[in-house]
Amino acid sequence: MTRIGVGVIGCGNISATYLRNARLFAGIELVGCADLMPELAEARAQEYGVRAMTVEDLLASPEIGLVLNLTVPRAHYDVTLSALSAGKHVFTEKPLGVTADEGQRLVDEAEARNLAIGSAPDTFLGAAGRHARRLVDQGAIGRPVVGTAFMMGRGMEHWHPNPQFYYQPGAGPVLDMGPYYLTMLVNLLGPVARVSALAGQGQDERLITAEGPLKGTTFPVGTPTSVLSLLEFASGAMVTFGASWDVFRHSNHPIELHGTDGSLRLPDPDTFGGIVSVSSRGADWVDHDTAGDLYGAVNFPLAEPRIANYRVLGVADLVRSLQAGTAPRASGRLALHVLEIMEAILRSGAQGEWVRLETRDVQPAPLPEEEAAALLGPQEADAKAR
């Protein structure tokens, strides 16, 4: 596989994961990294053996064909647009933009320039997502009819020293965590046709309890922190999606789907592995632990609790798609549809009415096991074979 030079813009916490994982995959050659804070770029460059660059030099470099945009969400649009304008393919962290209008403009720009654009999350390409997709496509639960998806917890102020931005417009539990759940659902069920929702907040102010200079202080909440939505898919399936940072403890499973012939249970879609369970016509659950499957082994972090984390899988698939002349699976169009769903959920929660979606043909092609294995570099492929 021909390798493409990759430059990283944004050297915050998540960049370490991408820079580490990039070495697992064929077709990717890390060239340089850049950040508005040069010291962050220098630190990452030394740690991972790449060049520290300015953003301008990175975008101008003929060695770099693809930009990996790992900036904060509010900068995604400007950085992605600059990279496209410089003639670079782009893979960006989620969300594609902070509004569907931003996302649409980026997709249109990439297509006008004949450039590829992709976006996280790529977790649906992991072992659990691939196994669940095979089961659904093979009719293991028949025609999907109803389902539930829940992302619930206490929020960010208990571990993040500067959590205020999570609770302002453009953030909140739907925009921050929704992409993992919604992308997995669209992967399994196809596009969403319309959305209805209720939205509210448990507290007007939040107390920071994480260690740091702001511990013990409060800040105002400016966006809904609890949302319950009803998603009607173009296929006719109906799924309740709940996202909340007002929950101390719960027993809801991350994702369950129920069809005319059985039921399917999925693990947390924010990870690449976990246990996928299927029940045929009411029989006992049959569990499949994907830890032994490709991109399902627990590998991150060094301390507990550990998960399967293969971020960059979507980047490797995008690089493959450039050479094969096919559409990337974690595509800009898929990310745009998910962004439109989230925007529709928040709009419906504010206005109290159904919202119809415009985008449609977005369900990614399944990732066959042989093709998934071909994305690995030679050393990793040999290790997997052994």
N, C-alpha and C positions, 0 to 999 in steps of 0.2 A: 504494500500500500504506500503510495506517495505521501510524504509528510508535508504538512502545512505549518508555517510559522505562526505562532500564537503569541499575542501580547495581552497582558492583563492590565486593565485600568481599574483601580480600587484595591488597596492593599490592607483592608481591615481584617477582622477575624476570619470571615468565611474564605478569604483568599488562601489561607494556609491549607484548607481542605482541597481546594481546586488544584493548587500547585503540587501538592503531594500526590493526588490521584491522577494527575495528567500523565505521570510516568508509567501508569499501568497500561496505557492504551497506545496502539499503533496509530500512525498517521498524524500524531501531534508532536510538534517540536516547540518547546517553550523558548522564547527568544528574550523577552523583557517584561518589565512591570513598571507601572507608573502610578502616582498618587499626587493629589494636591499638596499632601504633606510629604516632602521628599524623604524625610527620615524613615517613614513607613516603607517606601519603595526600596530604600537602601537595605533595610533590615530583611525584607522578603528576598531581595536579590541575593544577599549573602547566604541566607538560609537554604535557598533552593538552586543556587548556581546559575542565575539568569542575570541579565543586565538591568540595572536601575536606569530609567529613562524619564524624560519629561513627557507629559501627555502629547505635546506637539510633535516631539521626535518619534514617539511610538506610532502615531498616526501617519507620519510621513515615511516611516521605514519600509523599504521595498522587501525586507526580509519577512515582514509580518503580513499575512494574508487574512487572518481572523482575529478579531478583538473580542476578548472575554470581559464583559462589562460587569464588574462586581461592586459598583458604587452603591450608594444609598438610593432607595426607590425614587426620591424626588429628582435625582440626577440621571435616572435611566434614559429618559427621553433625549436629553441634550447630548449625552455621551454616545448613545447609539446612533443618533442622527449624524453626529460629527464623524463617527467611524464609517458609516455608510457613505457619507459625502467624500470621504477619503478613499473610497473604493474597496473597503474591507468588508468581509463577511462578519457577522456579529452573532454571538451567543450571550444573552444577558441573564442576570439573576432575576427572579420574579419580584414584582410583577413587570410585565412588558412596559407599561407606563402607569401613571397614577390615574389616568382616565382612559375610557375606551376610545375617545377621540385621538389621544396621543398614540395609543396602540395602532389604530387604523392608519394614521399618518406614517408610522414607521414601517408597517407592512407594505403600504403602497410605495414608499420610497425604495425599499429593498427590491420590490418587484420591478419598479421602473428602471433600476440600475442593474437588474439581472444578478443580484446578490442574494445570498442565503441569510436568513435571520431565524434564530431559534431562541428559546427561552426556557429557564427552569420553571417548574420542577421537572426533573427527568426521573424521579423516583418510580413512576409507573412502568419504566423499562427494567426495573430490578426484578429479582427472582419472584417475589410475591405477586407483583403486577402482571408479569408474563404468565405465571401459572394460573392466576385468576382469569386472565383474558382467554387462555386456551379453554378453560372450563366453560366459560360463557359461550364462546364461539362454537364449541362442540355440542352445545345444548344440554350441559349437565344439569341446569336448573330450568330448562325449557325456555319459554318466553318470559323475560324479566317483567314483573308486574309492579311491585312496590319495593321500597327500600328505605333505609335510614343511614345517616352519616352524622357523627357527633364529634366536635372538637371542643372540649370543655376543660376549664382549669381556673386558677386564681389570678392569672395575669402575670405581668412582667416585673412589677415593682418589688417582688420578693427575692429576685435574684439579679436584676439588672440595676446598676448604680445610677443610670440616667434614663429612666423608662418613660419620660413624659411624652416623647414623640409617638409612642405606641397608642396613645389615647387621644390623638388629635385627628382631624379630617385627613383622609388619605391613608389612615392606618386602621387600627381596631382589629378584632379577631377575624373578621371576614377577609379583609385585604391582606392581613399578615399571614394567616394560616390556611385560609380558604383555598389557595391554589393547589395545595397538596390533595385535598379531598375532591375538589371539583375536577381537577385534571384526571384523577383516577376514575371518577364516575364517567366522564366523557370518553375515556379510553375504553371502558367496558360497555357503555350503553349508547354512545353516540351523542349528538348535540342536544342541548336544551332548547325547547321551543318557547316556553314562557315561565315566569317566576312570580310568586307572591310571597310576602314576608311581613313579619312583625318585628319591630326593633325597639330596644329600650336600654337603660343603663341602671345598674344596681346602686351606684354611688355617684354623687356629684363631684367628690374629691377622692383621691387615692393617697394612701400613706406609704411612703418609701421605707421598706424595712431591710433592703439589701445594704451590705456594707459599703461605705463610701461617704464622701463629704455631704451628701444630701440625705443620709439616713435620718429618719424621724421627721422629715418635712413632708408637706402635702402639696398636691398640684391638682388643678381642675381637669375634669374629663370633658372632652369636646366632641366625642363620637360615640355611637352606640357600642355597648360592651356585651350585649346579649341579643342575638338575632335568631329567630326561627323562621325558616323559609320552606316553601314547597316548590319543588322543581318538577315541571312536566317536560319530559323528553320528547323529541320528535317521534321516537319509536312508540310512544304511549306509556312508557314506564313512569312511575311517580315516586319521587324520593323526598323525604324530609331531611333537610340539612340544618343542623343547629350548631352555632358557634358562640361561645360565651367565655368571658373572663370573670364571671361572677359565681363560680361553682367551687365549693370546697372539696367535695367528693362525689363521684358518680359511678355507675356500673354499666353505662351504655357502651356497646361495642363500637369501634371506630367506623366500620362500614358493614352493613348487612344488606343483601339483595335476595328477594324471594320471587320465584318464578312459578310457572305452571307445573313444573316437575320437581322442584326442590329449592334449596336455600344455599346461600354462599356467604361466608364470613371472612372478612379481610383484616389484616393487622393495620397498625398505624401507617398511613400512607406517607408519612414524613421519613420513613425508612425504606430501604430497598429489600428487606427480607421480612422474616416473621412467619407465623403459622397461618395458612389458608385452610379453611374448613368447608366441607360440602356435606349436605344432607340430601339424600334422594328420597323424595316423597315421604318425609317425616321420619326416616330412619335416623339412627344415631349419627352424630357428627363424625366424619372421617377427616382427621387432621393430616396436613402435609406440612412438615417443617422445612422451609426453603433454605435452611442454613447450609445444607449440602449441595445446593444448586448454584449455578453461576450467578454472581452478583447478589448472593444471599448470605454468604458467610459473614459472621460478626467480625468486624475489623477496626472499629472506632468507638470511643477513644481508648486510651490505654487504661483509664480508670472505669469503674462501674458507674452507671449502667452502660453497657456497650451495645452498639447497634451495627447493622450493615450500612455502610456509607460509601457509595461509589459515584458521588457527584463527579461529573465530567463524562459520564456515559452518554448523555445527550449531546455533548460536544463531539465525541467520537462518532456518534451516529450521523451528526450533521456533516462531518468531514467525509465520511463514507458516502453520504448522499451526493456530495459535490462530485465525487469521482464516478458514481453510478448514474448520475443524472436523474435521481429520484428525489422525492420530497423528504426532508428530515422529519422524524417522528415528533420530537419536542419542538414543533415548528412555531413560527411567529403567528400563524393563523390559529393554531390551537390555543396559544397563550392569549391571543386577542379575544377568542370566544370565552375563555375563562374569565378574563377581565370584564367582558361585557356581562357575564352572569353575575359577577360580584357587584358591579355597578347597578344592575337591575335589582338585586336583592336589597341594597341600601336605598334605592329609589322607592321600591315598593314599601319598604319599612317606614319610610318618611311620608309617603302619599297614600298608603292603604289601598292600592289597586294593583291588578295584574300588570306585568310589564312583559311585552313580547321581545324576543331577540331577533336580530337581523342575520347574524352569521349562521351557517348551516353545515357545509361539507367540511368537517374538521376532525372527524375520528381518525386517529393515526392508524397506519397499517400495523398489524402485530409484528413483533420482533422474533423471528424464528431462532431456535437455540444455536444452530450452526452459524447464523449471521452474527448473533450476540457474541459467540466465542471468537469470531474472526476480528472483532474490534480490539481484542487484547494484543499487547505487544508480544514478541516472541518468547521472552523469559516467562511472562505470566501465563501464556498459553501452554508452555512446556510444564510449568508447575501444576497447572490445572489438570493436564493430561496424566501426570503422575499421581 
